[in-house]
Amino acid sequence: MKYVKDLVCISCGEKYEASPTQYLCPKCGEKGILDVEYDYEKIKKDWNKQDLKANPDPSIWRYSPLLPIDPNTPKPPLRVGGTPLYKSNVAKLLGVETLYIKDDGLNPTGSLKDRASAIAVVKAQEAGMNIVACASTGNAASSLAGNIASMGNEMKAVIFVPSRAPIGKVTQLLVFGALVLSVKGSYEETFYLSQEAIDKWGWYNRNAAINPYLVEGKKTSSIEIAEQLNWQMVDWLVYSVGDGCTIAGAWKGMYDLKQIGFIDKLPRLLGVQSEGCAPITQAFKNGTDLVPVAENTIADSIAVGKPRNYIKAIKAVKDSNGDMINVTDDEILNMIKILGKNTGIFGEPAGVAGVAGIKKATENGIIKPTESVAVVVTGNGLKDIKNAEKAVGAPLTLQPDLKELSQLLKDYNF
Amino acid sequence: MKYVKDLVCISCGEKYEASPTQYLCPKCGEKGILDVEYDYEKIKKDWNKQDLKANPDPSIWRYSPLLPIDPNTPKPPLRVGGTPLYKSNVAKLLGVETLYIKDDGLNPTGSLKDRASAIAVVKAQEAGMNIVACASTGNAASSLAGNIASMGNEMKAVIFVPSRAPIGKVTQLLVFGALVLSVKGSYEETFYLSQEAIDKWGWYNRNAAINPYLVEGKKTSSIEIAEQLNWQMVDWLVYSVGDGCTIAGAWKGMYDLKQIGFIDKLPRLLGVQSEGCAPITQAFKNGTDLVPVAENTIADSIAVGKPRNYIKAIKAVKDSNGDMINVTDDEILNMIKILGKNTGIFGEPAGVAGVAGIKKATENGIIKPTESVAVVVTGNGLKDIKNAEKAVGAPLTLQPDLKELSQLLKDYNF
């Protein structure tokens, strides 16, 4: 916590000491989302690009001066971060000249959320707690369970999932030894139950919107992009949006780098929601407060009818002079195929929603063909095989017989 | 191909020019598996540990001097290799003091086989072919499909899978745009059909046992371990064994490093098969030729009743003064849980079979408690959720109600 000054409420501006369990501004309640403030001058004195270049650790901990942790707290051993960034040949297909795709599905438990959960494991220890809980549609859950598991038997994860969560995600967190509670209700109801339980039993709270430290983990995804691009940022940075924390974190990463002089240019943010659940886009476009909506989309990881970090998300998009856009489930399924077939990257529906948003944004004139774009595929497609099946169908079936194969290839015009 | 001298038949010793399509020794037929020979003296002159350390590329291509490729051939863009090696806290649980686990499930398509498929994509181009085919229980297939996809529309993968392959693996390769042929038959029949088709239509052959170059890709898994251990090799190197290529490759990597002076000590190999399909262990133990067996195991990625690279595999284990051992399906399922719960690593059944083998080998006195061990988890657990479900069961289910939760936690002794 060497470089952390305080926590500031994004609604009223009140400042608080950065204790591990200071989750919200008590004055503003649910809207009192806190933001970590750093002493950038001090960081600039102690840390520069050369120090970073000389650091062989590829994980998120290489950015420790910009993380709200005590350097001495034990870190979960999983290698979180350091995911590849590809200059992609689908740029033209999506309507731009230059496109970079970061495959965050290659994080240890298969999603970007490992970046937040790793921080949660550290902060829980700093709070003296060994049980960490969250409500999640899946990835926050499995990343927490996996990172907790990597600590051995020292800590325990309690996970609340809505019963609609895909079996792959639930199985993964059972494998990681978490106590899994499948709640017969919406994400909303699941979330409130987790809050009640956390209050009642005094567990550490890994609900990303409520916990100001987790966004700080998520910001490493955009910081990594900047480093991988040798600090020359693209014109647009694109993320899918559910609860709002990831895109808010991405902006925080850019802001931090600008403050310490690692980058000159800030990108514009494009936030992409699913048409079947787009309350943040709606609030952004209408300039109104958030109106909760139903959760009707296959992209379960961003299906959040009442997102909790919409204020930070909308502020981030506005501050960046960015935009919000929605994509349909069909566009998402189609993008799973386009991306898989042309790049060898297999994303889950929410994971590729951002990429689908680029296509739509170039068609709508939001992103110009000459502008450069970076996008993060936020979760691994292996997490949601059922929806991928919808996208691609079944294989050709045949007997082990060369004649049958010849006929099949002929029919297939191969 | 700057450092490749020739191909040598491991059965008769005949040497051949290293052309991209020299698959087998024509004199020895199926037993005429070829091995790539390098000019180690030349490599030693041109390349040292410092060169390697200075190379920022974390992928398998950092070991190019030890790979049978023309450095100028375009490489598939996916970042293959550079997977994490963890010093593991499950060492004691498995009966040893020091254990390192490499998570190769974090390769781009989720398995170690990316290492071989990346080489196949390069060699096909060197042969002037743009269609690459293989028969596979899944991972060789998806890794080929993914690496081919990353080349854009320049190449095409044709994949023969036995119809028992898990849906997750099949869906993944359909996502990657491969032509997938699901064969109603055993792996054996599937393999022969692929061979006939490859001969008939002149496709490039990615069947690992038949193609001497692919083992050279697989060897990067053990070379990486050596580099990650700062060239101080462990006493035992453990791999699960199906067709025999992976463990043969691992040994080749060790042999190469010894020849060029990067390591002093060679590890002993422990090969682990599934009790329900263990023809290589049988041949190794009995000192007989291989007798094909049925394929009765949940570990589909190593369920190979008639393995094709058993000669190279058995030679590797013998040359290393190593051993072979079998584990049951129950031991494999149990190890999915142990590994997940204690390390946050989620492996598929074949992926954790090697780890289960360590436990058995320490119990049997093959591996001593004071000896150090490294093992590779060869595939991601998300690829085979159905078997993981068998290992872990279902989550606790409840209404969104705090009272019900209190009762549940009490019943659960939490």
HADDOCK unambig.tbl for C-alpha pairs under 7 A between the chains (distance, minus, plus):
assign (segid A and resid 79 and name CA) (segid B and resid 84 and name CA) 6.66 0.50 0.50
assign (segid A and resid 84 and name CA) (segid B and resid 79 and name CA) 6.65 0.50 0.50
assign (segid A and resid 89 and name CA) (segid B and resid 152 and name CA) 6.71 0.50 0.50
assign (segid A and resid 106 and name CA) (segid B and resid 106 and name CA) 5.76 0.50 0.50
assign (segid A and resid 106 and name CA) (segid B and resid 108 and name CA) 6.77 0.50 0.50
assign (segid A and resid 108 and name CA) (segid B and resid 106 and name CA) 6.77 0.50 0.50
assign (segid A and resid 146 and name CA) (segid B and resid 344 and name CA) 4.24 0.50 0.50
assign (segid A and resid 147 and name CA) (segid B and resid 344 and name CA) 6.07 0.50 0.50
assign (segid A and resid 149 and name CA) (segid B and resid 340 and name CA) 6.91 0.50 0.50
assign (segid A and resid 149 and name CA) (segid B and resid 341 and name CA) 5.18 0.50 0.50
assign (segid A and resid 149 and name CA) (segid B and resid 342 and name CA) 5.13 0.50 0.50
assign (segid A and resid 149 and name CA) (segid B and resid 343 and name CA) 5.39 0.50 0.50
assign (segid A and resid 149 and name CA) (segid B and resid 344 and name CA) 4.83 0.50 0.50
assign (segid A and resid 150 and name CA) (segid B and resid 342 and name CA) 5.80 0.50 0.50
assign (segid A and resid 150 and name CA) (segid B and resid 343 and name CA) 3.96 0.50 0.50
assign (segid A and resid 150 and name CA) (segid B and resid 344 and name CA) 4.63 0.50 0.50
assign (segid A and resid 151 and name CA) (segid B and resid 343 and name CA) 6.99 0.50 0.50
assign (segid A and resid 152 and name CA) (segid B and resid 89 and name CA) 6.72 0.50 0.50
assign (segid A and resid 152 and name CA) (segid B and resid 342 and name CA) 4.70 0.50 0.50
assign (segid A and resid 152 and name CA) (segid B and resid 343 and name CA) 6.31 0.50 0.50
assign (segid A and resid 153 and name CA) (segid B and resid 342 and name CA) 6.74 0.50 0.50
assign (segid A and resid 168 and name CA) (segid B and resid 382 and name CA) 6.86 0.50 0.50
assign (segid A and resid 168 and name CA) (segid B and resid 385 and name CA) 5.90 0.50 0.50
assign (segid A and resid 171 and name CA) (segid B and resid 385 and name CA) 6.95 0.50 0.50
assign (segid A and resid 171 and name CA) (segid B and resid 388 and name CA) 6.84 0.50 0.50
assign (segid A and resid 171 and name CA) (segid B and resid 389 and name CA) 5.96 0.50 0.50
assign (segid A and resid 174 and name CA) (segid B and resid 392 and name CA) 6.14 0.50 0.50
assign (segid A and resid 175 and name CA) (segid B and resid 337 and name CA) 5.39 0.50 0.50
assign (segid A and resid 175 and name CA) (segid B and resid 340 and name CA) 5.14 0.50 0.50
assign (segid A and resid 175 and name CA) (segid B and resid 341 and name CA) 6.18 0.50 0.50
assign (segid A and resid 175 and name CA) (segid B and resid 392 and name CA) 6.15 0.50 0.50
assign (segid A and resid 176 and name CA) (segid B and resid 340 and name CA) 4.45 0.50 0.50
assign (segid A and resid 176 and name CA) (segid B and resid 341 and name CA) 4.28 0.50 0.50
assign (segid A and resid 176 and name CA) (segid B and resid 344 and name CA) 5.84 0.50 0.50
assign (segid A and resid 177 and name CA) (segid B and resid 340 and name CA) 6.87 0.50 0.50
assign (segid A and resid 177 and name CA) (segid B and resid 341 and name CA) 4.53 0.50 0.50
assign (segid A and resid 180 and name CA) (segid B and resid 395 and name CA) 5.29 0.50 0.50
assign (segid A and resid 180 and name CA) (segid B and resid 396 and name CA) 6.11 0.50 0.50
assign (segid A and resid 181 and name CA) (segid B and resid 395 and name CA) 6.09 0.50 0.50
assign (segid A and resid 181 and name CA) (segid B and resid 396 and name CA) 5.00 0.50 0.50
assign (segid A and resid 181 and name CA) (segid B and resid 397 and name CA) 5.80 0.50 0.50
assign (segid A and resid 181 and name CA) (segid B and resid 398 and name CA) 6.98 0.50 0.50
assign (segid A and resid 182 and name CA) (segid B and resid 395 and name CA) 6.17 0.50 0.50
assign (segid A and resid 182 and name CA) (segid B and resid 396 and name CA) 5.83 0.50 0.50
assign (segid A and resid 182 and name CA) (segid B and resid 397 and name CA) 4.59 0.50 0.50
assign (segid A and resid 182 and name CA) (segid B and resid 398 and name CA) 6.20 0.50 0.50
assign (segid A and resid 183 and name CA) (segid B and resid 397 and name CA) 6.00 0.50 0.50
assign (segid A and resid 183 and name CA) (segid B and resid 398 and name CA) 5.17 0.50 0.50
assign (segid A and resid 183 and name CA) (segid B and resid 399 and name CA) 5.50 0.50 0.50
assign (segid A and resid 183 and name CA) (segid B and resid 400 and name CA) 5.72 0.50 0.50
assign (segid A and resid 184 and name CA) (segid B and resid 398 and name CA) 6.14 0.50 0.50
assign (segid A and resid 184 and name CA) (segid B and resid 399 and name CA) 5.07 0.50 0.50
assign (segid A and resid 184 and name CA) (segid B and resid 400 and name CA) 6.43 0.50 0.50
assign (segid A and resid 185 and name CA) (segid B and resid 400 and name CA) 6.40 0.50 0.50
assign (segid A and resid 189 and name CA) (segid B and resid 400 and name CA) 6.12 0.50 0.50
assign (segid A and resid 190 and name CA) (segid B and resid 400 and name CA) 6.28 0.50 0.50
assign (segid A and resid 193 and name CA) (segid B and resid 400 and name CA) 5.97 0.50 0.50
assign (segid A and resid 193 and name CA) (segid B and resid 401 and name CA) 6.68 0.50 0.50
assign (segid A and resid 193 and name CA) (segid B and resid 402 and name CA) 6.48 0.50 0.50
assign (segid A and resid 337 and name CA) (segid B and resid 175 and name CA) 5.37 0.50 0.50
assign (segid A and resid 340 and name CA) (segid B and resid 149 and name CA) 6.90 0.50 0.50
assign (segid A and resid 340 and name CA) (segid B and resid 175 and name CA) 5.14 0.50 0.50
assign (segid A and resid 340 and name CA) (segid B and resid 176 and name CA) 4.45 0.50 0.50
assign (segid A and resid 340 and name CA) (segid B and resid 177 and name CA) 6.86 0.50 0.50
assign (segid A and resid 341 and name CA) (segid B and resid 149 and name CA) 5.16 0.50 0.50
assign (segid A and resid 341 and name CA) (segid B and resid 175 and name CA) 6.20 0.50 0.50
assign (segid A and resid 341 and name CA) (segid B and resid 176 and name CA) 4.29 0.50 0.50
assign (segid A and resid 341 and name CA) (segid B and resid 177 and name CA) 4.53 0.50 0.50
assign (segid A and resid 342 and name CA) (segid B and resid 149 and name CA) 5.12 0.50 0.50
assign (segid A and resid 342 and name CA) (segid B and resid 150 and name CA) 5.79 0.50 0.50
assign (segid A and resid 342 and name CA) (segid B and resid 152 and name CA) 4.69 0.50 0.50
assign (segid A and resid 342 and name CA) (segid B and resid 153 and name CA) 6.75 0.50 0.50
assign (segid A and resid 343 and name CA) (segid B and resid 149 and name CA) 5.39 0.50 0.50
assign (segid A and resid 343 and name CA) (segid B and resid 150 and name CA) 3.97 0.50 0.50
assign (segid A and resid 343 and name CA) (segid B and resid 151 and name CA) 6.99 0.50 0.50
assign (segid A and resid 343 and name CA) (segid B and resid 152 and name CA) 6.30 0.50 0.50
assign (segid A and resid 344 and name CA) (segid B and resid 146 and name CA) 4.22 0.50 0.50
assign (segid A and resid 344 and name CA) (segid B and resid 147 and name CA) 6.06 0.50 0.50
assign (segid A and resid 344 and name CA) (segid B and resid 149 and name CA) 4.83 0.50 0.50
assign (segid A and resid 344 and name CA) (segid B and resid 150 and name CA) 4.63 0.50 0.50
assign (segid A and resid 344 and name CA) (segid B and resid 176 and name CA) 5.83 0.50 0.50
assign (segid A and resid 382 and name CA) (segid B and resid 168 and name CA) 6.85 0.50 0.50
assign (segid A and resid 382 and name CA) (segid B and resid 382 and name CA) 5.70 0.50 0.50
assign (segid A and resid 382 and name CA) (segid B and resid 383 and name CA) 6.36 0.50 0.50
assign (segid A and resid 383 and name CA) (segid B and resid 382 and name CA) 6.36 0.50 0.50
assign (segid A and resid 385 and name CA) (segid B and resid 168 and name CA) 5.90 0.50 0.50
assign (segid A and resid 385 and name CA) (segid B and resid 171 and name CA) 6.95 0.50 0.50
assign (segid A and resid 388 and name CA) (segid B and resid 171 and name CA) 6.84 0.50 0.50
assign (segid A and resid 389 and name CA) (segid B and resid 171 and name CA) 5.94 0.50 0.50
assign (segid A and resid 392 and name CA) (segid B and resid 174 and name CA) 6.13 0.50 0.50
assign (segid A and resid 392 and name CA) (segid B and resid 175 and name CA) 6.14 0.50 0.50
assign (segid A and resid 395 and name CA) (segid B and resid 180 and name CA) 5.29 0.50 0.50
assign (segid A and resid 395 and name CA) (segid B and resid 181 and name CA) 6.09 0.50 0.50
assign (segid A and resid 395 and name CA) (segid B and resid 182 and name CA) 6.16 0.50 0.50
assign (segid A and resid 396 and name CA) (segid B and resid 180 and name CA) 6.11 0.50 0.50
assign (segid A and resid 396 and name CA) (segid B and resid 181 and name CA) 5.02 0.50 0.50
assign (segid A and resid 396 and name CA) (segid B and resid 182 and name CA) 5.83 0.50 0.50
assign (segid A and resid 397 and name CA) (segid B and resid 181 and name CA) 5.81 0.50 0.50
assign (segid A and resid 397 and name CA) (segid B and resid 182 and name CA) 4.59 0.50 0.50
assign (segid A and resid 397 and name CA) (segid B and resid 183 and name CA) 5.99 0.50 0.50
assign (segid A and resid 398 and name CA) (segid B and resid 181 and name CA) 6.98 0.50 0.50
assign (segid A and resid 398 and name CA) (segid B and resid 182 and name CA) 6.21 0.50 0.50
assign (segid A and resid 398 and name CA) (segid B and resid 183 and name CA) 5.17 0.50 0.50
assign (segid A and resid 398 and name CA) (segid B and resid 184 and name CA) 6.15 0.50 0.50
assign (segid A and resid 399 and name CA) (segid B and resid 183 and name CA) 5.52 0.50 0.50
assign (segid A and resid 399 and name CA) (segid B and resid 184 and name CA) 5.09 0.50 0.50
assign (segid A and resid 400 and name CA) (segid B and resid 183 and name CA) 5.73 0.50 0.50
assign (segid A and resid 400 and name CA) (segid B and resid 184 and name CA) 6.44 0.50 0.50
assign (segid A and resid 400 and name CA) (segid B and resid 185 and name CA) 6.42 0.50 0.50
assign (segid A and resid 400 and name CA) (segid B and resid 189 and name CA) 6.12 0.50 0.50
assign (segid A and resid 400 and name CA) (segid B and resid 190 and name CA) 6.28 0.50 0.50
assign (segid A and resid 400 and name CA) (segid B and resid 193 and name CA) 5.95 0.50 0.50
assign (segid A and resid 401 and name CA) (segid B and resid 193 and name CA) 6.68 0.50 0.50
assign (segid A and resid 402 and name CA) (segid B and resid 193 and name CA) 6.48 0.50 0.50
